[in-house]
C-alpha cells in the first residue's frame, strides 16, 4: 500500500510543477504582450515570411508598379472592427498620391463599404473613375477586394491612367487564379 501513496505523492508533485511551469509561461506571454514584444515579433515574421493571404496580391501590385517606374513607399495597414484590412502606399514618396488596397470579408461588405467611403454608387464597377474630390480617384474592384488610387494634388493626376492600367492587370490576374 505504501508504493501507492508514494506514486500519488509524485503525481501531485509533478502536476504542481507542471502547473507552475504553465503559470510562468502564461505570465511571460502576458508580459511580452504588455511590452509590445509579441506585436513586433509578429510584424517581423510577417515581413520575413509573407504569411498573410494578401501577400501575393500586394507583391503583384508592387511588381506591376515597379515595371512602370512607380515606387510604392510608406506601406501601412489598418484592420477594421469587422475583420476588413486596408493597406496603403504613397506613390514615389509623395503623400499627395496614394494607393489603398481594401480587403473585405465578402463582396457584399465591399460593395456597401466602398459605397459609404467613396460615394461610388453600388461599388460594382470593375474599372471606373468617380467624381470624388474632382475626379481624383480611380476605384477598381473584384470579389472582396477594392483597389483605390487617389490624388489630392490636381484634377487630372499624372498617375491616374497608369493606375487604371495597373489595377486592370491585377484584376485580370485575380480572374486567372482559382478562388
Phi, psi and omega in degrees: 000333182294322181299328179294317179295321179295317178297318178295318178297319180292322179295318178295316179297318180295318180291325176294318179296315179296317179299318178294322178298318178295321179297319178295319180295317179298316179297319179295317178298317179296321179295321180291329175292318183297319182267015174069010180296318179298319179298312180297317180296320178297317178296320178296317178299317181295318181292321184279327184252346179057056189269000180279159180291339183271357186302315182299318180294317181294321177294321178295320177299312180297318181294316180296319178293318180300322178298334181261009179077021180252123180262130176262124185233174175054049182294130174221164174217156179220137178256134178273167180292335182270006179095358177281160180221144179232134176249137179229151182219145167272151176265122180051035177074007183260115183292349178283344180234121183214159179239138174234129175254114178259130175236119183253169179291330182208166178295323179297319176298318180298314181299313181295311185292316181297321177298317180291318184288311189253355180061042189256039179070229184272353177073012183271346183298139182279310175228113183210150174251133183247157181273054174270123180051058176062046176056046179256011182240150170232126180237126175236142185215148173204134179058233182264010185245139174230133178251127185233129169247134178222149179225130175260007187278302184206171184297308180254092185290152180292340183259355188304307182292323178294320179292325175300318180291317179298313181297319178300317179297316179296319179295323176298316178298322179294325179293323183287339180279139174292142182274000000 
